[in-house]
Amino acid sequence: MPSPLFSAEEYQRAPLVLLDDRSYTDFTLRHVPHRPGLIVVLVDPDDATVYPRAAAIGAEAVIRAGGNLSWLHLRMHDATDCRYAHWEALLTAGPADPPASR
């Protein structure tokens, strides 16, 4: 989540933003604009309310903490223009597709 020390300009320039779903209320109170590359990390897998909340803030995806994170690894390498990723190692944990929405 953008901390109080994280400016709106820095938020917009960041290649990727990961938001803990428990920080949703604080995040919305900051009235940050929608942007590509916002990913919500779901801590409680039984919380079905996260999907409409993520859609409301324009999140690109919702991922479950502790789940298969190979898609996130690939997304992070893509966002940061990493040229030295070991793609085979990143893909061995599972598919590179984003997690399915409910």
Phi, psi and omega in degrees: 000142175297118179285169176302339180270001182258112184286162177298323179294317178296322178299316181290327183278341182300138181291335182202142178233126175255128182241122174293128184301337179287347180263009186305311183299312179299322179298313181292330178294337178280348178054046178283146182286159174294149179204154175290155175085017176266122181236129179266131178258118183271122180270317181262106184295346179268003182270092180286348180287347183294328184293312176293327178292319178296319178297322182296330180261005175079028181295143178285326183200164172238126177240152180266127177300136180083355179276194178290112186257015181297323177298318180294319177303313179297318180297320180293318177296320178296316183293331183257009180056036179294125181257358186244026179287141173269084188303321181297318180294323180290328184272348184290338182284342181160191183293155179267010180279151178294157179301147179289140175274156178273000000 
